[in-house]
Amino acid sequence: MEIPKSPKLLPKASLEYWIKSNKKVIFFCKHFLKNNFLFINYDNLCRIPSKEIERLIIFLELENKNINISKLCSLIKKPISTGRYKKYDLSIFGKEQIDAVRELGFKVS
């Protein structure tokens, strides 16, 4: 992927790179790691930590009774950058890019 010559094109190129990179990693993991791979959406981990931690516990085949989920949840801190995309005009991105972000499990409003 080539770096755009105009700084105005950088956000669109950056998102395209992010989409392709994530899809490539997920494809690789699904095909080569099979059941030894768990995709954790960091936004979901910050929003509903108990649910994502529970998924991780199940994936790791740990005994839930020995784990203090509340304590683990308290370790998760939502970064201040969460939702910063809402401050920007998303119309610079194409429908395919926005759909790809949603397809990867992220909310775009």
Backbone as a printed PyTorch tensor [residue, N CA C, xyz], in Angstrom:
tensor([[[  0.8430,  -1.1700,   0.0000],
         [  0.0000,   0.0000,   0.0000],
         [  0.8920,   1.2390,   0.0000]],

        [[  0.5610,   2.1520,  -0.8490],
         [  1.3450,   3.3660,  -1.0120],
         [  0.8370,   4.4760,  -0.0910]],

        [[  1.7630,   5.2610,   0.4420],
         [  1.3930,   6.4050,   1.2820],
         [  0.8690,   7.5060,   0.3620]],

        [[ -0.2950,   8.0550,   0.6580],
         [ -0.8570,   9.0980,  -0.2010],
         [  0.0210,  10.3480,  -0.2230]],

        [[  0.0270,  11.0070,  -1.3450],
         [  0.8220,  12.2290,  -1.4890],
         [  0.1740,  13.4150,  -0.7740]],

        [[ -1.1410,  13.4040,  -0.6840],
         [ -1.8560,  14.4950,  -0.0280],
         [ -2.2480,  14.0770,   1.3940]],

        [[ -1.9730,  14.9360,   2.3890],
         [ -2.3690,  14.6250,   3.7680],
         [ -3.8770,  14.4240,   3.9270]],

        [[ -4.6720,  15.0350,   3.0370],
         [ -6.1270,  14.8910,   3.1190],
         [ -6.5700,  13.4540,   2.8360]],

        [[ -5.7480,  12.7160,   2.1070],
         [ -6.0910,  11.3370,   1.7560],
         [ -5.6090,  10.3250,   2.8010]],

        [[ -4.8340,  10.7870,   3.7540],
         [ -4.2560,   9.8970,   4.7650],
         [ -5.2950,   9.1660,   5.6190]],

        [[ -6.3460,   9.8250,   6.1170],
         [ -7.3300,   9.0920,   6.9350],
         [ -7.9790,   7.9330,   6.1740]],

        [[ -8.3380,   8.1500,   4.9330],
         [ -8.9680,   7.1040,   4.1300],
         [ -7.9820,   5.9540,   3.8840]],

        [[ -6.7350,   6.2880,   3.5590],
         [ -5.7120,   5.2670,   3.3290],
         [ -5.4010,   4.5030,   4.6160]],

        [[ -5.3860,   5.2130,   5.7370],
         [ -5.1120,   4.5710,   7.0310],
         [ -6.2150,   3.5780,   7.3900]],

        [[ -7.4640,   3.9700,   7.1690],
         [ -8.5760,   3.0690,   7.4630],
         [ -8.5160,   1.8520,   6.5440]],

        [[ -8.2070,   2.0750,   5.2900],
         [ -8.1130,   0.9610,   4.3390],
         [ -7.0200,  -0.0150,   4.7780]],

        [[ -5.8870,   0.5130,   5.2200],
         [ -4.7940,  -0.3260,   5.7210],
         [ -5.2460,  -1.1170,   6.9460]],

        [[ -5.9420,  -0.4490,   7.8730],
         [ -6.4300,  -1.0930,   9.0920],
         [ -7.3910,  -2.2330,   8.7490]],

        [[ -8.3070,  -1.9740,   7.8230],
         [ -9.2850,  -2.9930,   7.4140],
         [ -8.5700,  -4.2000,   6.8160]],

        [[ -7.6770,  -3.9510,   5.8650],
         [ -6.9680,  -5.0550,   5.1940],
         [ -6.1120,  -5.8430,   6.1780]],

        [[ -5.4420,  -5.1510,   7.0810],
         [ -4.5930,  -5.8170,   8.0720],
         [ -5.4130,  -6.7210,   8.9870]],

        [[ -6.5210,  -6.1870,   9.4870],
         [ -7.3790,  -6.9750,  10.3790],
         [ -7.9640,  -8.1770,   9.6690]],

        [[ -8.4430,  -7.9840,   8.4440],
         [ -9.0170,  -9.1020,   7.6890],
         [ -7.9740, -10.1690,   7.4080]],

        [[ -6.7650,  -9.7440,   7.1010],
         [ -5.6830, -10.6950,   6.8180],
         [ -5.3350, -11.5180,   8.0610]],

        [[ -5.2350, -10.8670,   9.1950],
         [ -4.9200, -11.5710,  10.4530],
         [ -6.0430, -12.5450,  10.8080]],

        [[ -7.2840, -12.1060,  10.6830],
         [ -8.4180, -12.9690,  11.0170],
         [ -8.4720, -14.1670,  10.0750]],

        [[ -8.2520, -13.9290,   8.7850],
         [ -8.2340, -15.0210,   7.8190],
         [ -7.1470, -16.0360,   8.1830]],

        [[ -5.9420, -15.5340,   8.4440],
         [ -4.8280, -16.4080,   8.8040],
         [ -5.1690, -17.2350,  10.0480]],

        [[ -5.6620, -16.5720,  11.0680],
         [ -5.9580, -17.2630,  12.3260],
         [ -7.0510, -18.3080,  12.1570]],

        [[ -8.0980, -17.9710,  11.4170],
         [ -9.1850, -18.9330,  11.2070],
         [ -8.7270, -20.1550,  10.4310]],

        [[ -7.8550, -19.9460,   9.4640],
         [ -7.4380, -21.0520,   8.6030],
         [ -6.2600, -21.8540,   9.1470]],

        [[ -5.3810, -21.2140,   9.8870],
         [ -4.1950, -21.9240,  10.3510],
         [ -4.2140, -22.2270,  11.8510]],

        [[ -4.7950, -21.3560,  12.6250],
         [ -4.8560, -21.5830,  14.0730],
         [ -6.1580, -22.2550,  14.4870]],

        [[ -7.1390, -22.1850,  13.6100],
         [ -8.4560, -22.8040,  13.7950],
         [ -9.0490, -22.4710,  15.1620]],

        [[ -9.1480, -23.4390,  16.0510],
         [ -9.7740, -23.2230,  17.3630],
         [ -8.8140, -22.6650,  18.4120]],

        [[ -7.5870, -22.3770,  18.0030],
         [ -6.5980, -21.8320,  18.9290],
         [ -6.4870, -20.3200,  18.8080]],

        [[ -7.5700, -19.6980,  18.4380],
         [ -7.5980, -18.2620,  18.2070],
         [ -8.9140, -17.6910,  18.7160]],

        [[ -8.8240, -16.6150,  19.4720],
         [-10.0210, -15.9260,  19.9510],
         [ -9.8730, -14.4480,  19.6330]],

        [[-10.7970, -13.9390,  18.8500],
         [-10.8080, -12.5200,  18.5100],
         [-11.5340, -11.7880,  19.6210]],

        [[-10.8490, -10.8500,  20.2560],
         [-11.4740, -10.0380,  21.2990],
         [-11.5290,  -8.6010,  20.8060]],

        [[-12.7150,  -8.0780,  20.7230],
         [-12.9280,  -6.7040,  20.3120],
         [-12.6540,  -5.8300,  21.5460]],

        [[-11.6230,  -5.0020,  21.4490],
         [-11.2130,  -4.1920,  22.5920],
         [-12.3220,  -3.2320,  23.0440]],

        [[-13.0750,  -2.6930,  22.0860],
         [-14.1880,  -1.8110,  22.4480],
         [-15.2150,  -2.5620,  23.2950]],

        [[-15.5210,  -3.7930,  22.8970],
         [-16.4610,  -4.6090,  23.6750],
         [-15.8880,  -4.9580,  25.0430]],

        [[-14.5960,  -5.2250,  25.0880],
         [-13.9470,  -5.5390,  26.3680],
         [-14.0850,  -4.3560,  27.3270]],

        [[-13.9330,  -3.1460,  26.8160],
         [-14.0610,  -1.9600,  27.6640],
         [-15.5090,  -1.6690,  28.0250]],

        [[-16.4250,  -1.9320,  27.1000],
         [-17.8380,  -1.6140,  27.3110],
         [-18.5110,  -2.6300,  28.2330]],

        [[-18.2560,  -3.9300,  27.9820],
         [-18.8900,  -4.9930,  28.7700],
         [-17.8010,  -6.0100,  29.1620]],

        [[-16.9210,  -5.6230,  30.0860],
         [-15.7780,  -6.4900,  30.4030],
         [-16.1720,  -7.8820,  30.8940]],

        [[-17.2290,  -7.9870,  31.6660],
         [-17.6040,  -9.2980,  32.2100],
         [-17.9180, -10.2980,  31.0900]],

        [[-18.5920,  -9.8370,  30.0540],
         [-18.9510, -10.7110,  28.9400],
         [-17.7020, -11.1860,  28.1870]],

        [[-16.7850, -10.2650,  27.9080],
         [-15.5770, -10.6280,  27.1600],
         [-14.6340, -11.4830,  28.0060]],

        [[-14.5540, -11.1930,  29.2920],
         [-13.7150, -12.0030,  30.1800],
         [-14.2890, -13.4080,  30.2860]],

        [[-15.5930, -13.5100,  30.3400],
         [-16.2540, -14.8230,  30.3760],
         [-15.9280, -15.6210,  29.1090]],

        [[-15.9540, -14.9500,  27.9610],
         [-15.5890, -15.6170,  26.7010],
         [-14.1430, -16.1100,  26.7470]],

        [[-13.2710, -15.2970,  27.3120],
         [-11.8580, -15.6620,  27.4190],
         [-11.6630, -16.8580,  28.3510]],

        [[-12.3770, -16.8650,  29.4470],
         [-12.2980, -17.9730,  30.4050],
         [-12.7510, -19.2740,  29.7400]],

        [[-13.8360, -19.2080,  29.0070],
         [-14.3430, -20.3940,  28.2970],
         [-13.3300, -20.8500,  27.2490]],

        [[-12.8000, -19.9000,  26.4910],
         [-11.8240, -20.2240,  25.4580],
         [-10.5920, -20.9140,  26.0520]],

        [[-10.1360, -20.4130,  27.1850],
         [ -8.9430, -20.9730,  27.8350],
         [ -9.2370, -22.2360,  28.6370]],

        [[-10.5330, -22.5900,  28.6890],
         [-10.9890, -23.7780,  29.4150],
         [-10.5580, -23.7470,  30.8820]],

        [[-10.7640, -22.5850,  31.4900],
         [-10.4390, -22.4150,  32.9020],
         [-11.6820, -22.6720,  33.7450]],

        [[-11.4650, -23.0570,  34.9780],
         [-12.5960, -23.2420,  35.8850],
         [-13.0270, -21.8820,  36.4180]],

        [[-14.2460, -21.5270,  36.0950],
         [-14.7990, -20.2260,  36.4310],
         [-14.8850, -19.9920,  37.9400]],

        [[-15.0840, -21.0280,  38.7080],
         [-15.2920, -20.8470,  40.1590],
         [-14.0530, -20.3130,  40.8680]],

        [[-12.8770, -20.4910,  40.2710],
         [-11.6370, -20.0390,  40.9000],
         [-11.1990, -18.6510,  40.4290]],

        [[-12.0410, -17.9990,  39.6410],
         [-11.6540, -16.7280,  39.0400],
         [-12.5410, -15.6030,  39.5640]],

        [[-11.9090, -14.5420,  40.0080],
         [-12.6290, -13.3670,  40.4900],
         [-12.8830, -12.4450,  39.2900]],

        [[-14.0130, -12.6300,  38.6400],
         [-14.3440, -11.8660,  37.4330],
         [-14.4850, -10.3820,  37.7520]],

        [[-15.0380, -10.0650,  38.8970],
         [-15.1920,  -8.6510,  39.2850],
         [-13.8340,  -7.9540,  39.3760]],

        [[-12.8760,  -8.6510,  39.9420],
         [-11.5340,  -8.0690,  40.0660],
         [-10.9030,  -7.8800,  38.6830]],

        [[-11.0810,  -8.8680,  37.8120],
         [-10.5530,  -8.7420,  36.4550],
         [-11.2220,  -7.5810,  35.7190]],

        [[-12.5170,  -7.4430,  35.8980],
         [-13.2550,  -6.3420,  35.2630],
         [-12.7410,  -4.9880,  35.7260]],

        [[-12.3610,  -4.9060,  36.9840],
         [-11.8810,  -3.6270,  37.5190],
         [-10.5290,  -3.2260,  36.9200]],

        [[ -9.8410,  -4.1750,  36.3190],
         [ -8.5480,  -3.8790,  35.6860],
         [ -8.7100,  -3.2360,  34.3060]],

        [[ -9.8800,  -3.3800,  33.7300],
         [-10.1330,  -2.8450,  32.3950],
         [-10.4580,  -1.3640,  32.5030]],

        [[ -9.7040,  -0.5510,  31.8360],
         [ -9.9140,   0.9030,  31.8530],
         [-10.1850,   1.3760,  30.4340]],

        [[-11.3100,   2.0350,  30.2810],
         [-11.6950,   2.5660,  28.9820],
         [-10.7720,   3.7380,  28.6280]],

        [[-10.0870,   3.6590,  27.4880],
         [ -9.1790,   4.7590,  27.1280],
         [ -9.9410,   6.0230,  26.7470]],

        [[ -9.3070,   7.1610,  26.9240],
         [ -9.9660,   8.4270,  26.5960],
         [-10.2010,   8.5600,  25.0890]],

        [[ -9.5000,   7.7690,  24.2980],
         [ -9.6510,   7.8370,  22.8420],
         [-10.9150,   7.1280,  22.3430]],

        [[-11.5990,   6.4140,  23.2200],
         [-12.8060,   5.7020,  22.8210],
         [-13.8420,   6.6720,  22.2570]],

        [[-14.3230,   6.3600,  21.0680],
         [-15.3600,   7.1670,  20.4450],
         [-14.8820,   8.4470,  19.7890]],

        [[-13.5730,   8.6460,  19.7100],
         [-13.0720,   9.9100,  19.1450],
         [-13.4700,  10.1000,  17.6870]],

        [[-13.7730,   8.9870,  16.9970],
         [-14.1830,   9.0850,  15.5950],
         [-15.4600,   9.9210,  15.4350]],

        [[-16.2510,  10.0080,  16.4980],
         [-17.5200,  10.7490,  16.4330],
         [-17.3020,  12.2510,  16.2310]],

        [[-16.1040,  12.7220,  16.5080],
         [-15.7890,  14.1440,  16.3590],
         [-15.4680,  14.5140,  14.9060]],

        [[-15.3660,  13.5050,  14.0530],
         [-14.9200,  13.7460,  12.6870],
         [-16.0140,  13.4490,  11.6730]],

        [[-15.8620,  14.0290,  10.5140],
         [-16.7790,  13.8110,   9.4080],
         [-16.4340,  12.4790,   8.7490]],

        [[-17.3060,  11.5030,   8.8920],
         [-17.0460,  10.1660,   8.3470],
         [-17.4410,  10.0520,   6.8790]],

        [[-17.9700,  11.1220,   6.3160],
         [-18.4040,  11.0540,   4.9210],
         [-17.2260,  10.9290,   3.9480]],

        [[-16.0090,  11.1270,   4.4330],
         [-14.8370,  10.9570,   3.5620],
         [-14.5920,   9.4810,   3.2500]],

        [[-15.1810,   8.6030,   4.0630],
         [-15.0110,   7.1680,   3.8650],
         [-16.1390,   6.6250,   3.0080]],

        [[-15.8030,   5.6560,   2.1790],
         [-16.8140,   5.0400,   1.3290],
         [-17.7000,   4.0820,   2.1110]],

        [[-18.8360,   3.7560,   1.5220],
         [-19.7800,   2.8240,   2.1420],
         [-19.1070,   1.4740,   2.3980]],

        [[-18.2710,   1.0300,   1.4520],
         [-17.5740,  -0.2540,   1.6170],
         [-16.6600,  -0.2390,   2.8370]],

        [[-15.9870,   0.8770,   3.0680],
         [-15.1050,   0.9730,   4.2330],
         [-15.9040,   0.9520,   5.5320]],

        [[-16.9800,   1.7220,   5.5830],
         [-17.8200,   1.7540,   6.7900],
         [-18.4200,   0.3720,   7.0410]],

        [[-18.8930,  -0.2770,   5.9830],
         [-19.4540,  -1.6260,   6.1230],
         [-18.3960,  -2.6090,   6.6170]],

        [[-17.1600,  -2.4620,   6.1430],
         [-16.0740,  -3.3530,   6.5710],
         [-15.7630,  -3.1690,   8.0560]],

        [[-15.8040,  -1.9390,   8.5320],
         [-15.5820,  -1.6780,   9.9540],
         [-16.6700,  -2.3580,  10.7840]],

        [[-17.9080,  -2.2350,  10.3190],
         [-19.0270,  -2.8960,  11.0220],
         [-18.8760,  -4.4170,  10.9640]],

        [[-18.4690,  -4.9180,   9.8240],
         [-18.2860,  -6.3600,   9.6290],
         [-17.2260,  -6.9090,  10.5890]],

        [[-16.2500,  -6.0630,  10.9260],
         [-15.2190,  -6.4760,  11.8730],
         [-15.6860,  -6.3560,  13.3270]],

        [[-16.9390,  -5.9410,  13.5110],
         [-17.5250,  -5.9390,  14.8510],
         [-17.5100,  -4.6160,  15.5740]],

        [[-17.2350,  -3.5440,  14.8400],
         [-17.1860,  -2.2360,  15.4740],
         [-18.3960,  -1.4050,  15.1080]],

        [[-18.8580,  -0.6230,  16.0620],
         [-20.0290,   0.2280,  15.8380],
         [-19.5730,   1.5420,  15.2230]],

        [[-20.2940,   1.9610,  14.2110],
         [-20.0270,   3.2530,  13.5730],
         [-21.3570,   3.9880,  13.5280]],

        [[-21.4120,   5.1220,  14.1950],
         [-22.6850,   5.8540,  14.2150],
         [-22.5840,   7.1180,  13.4030]]])
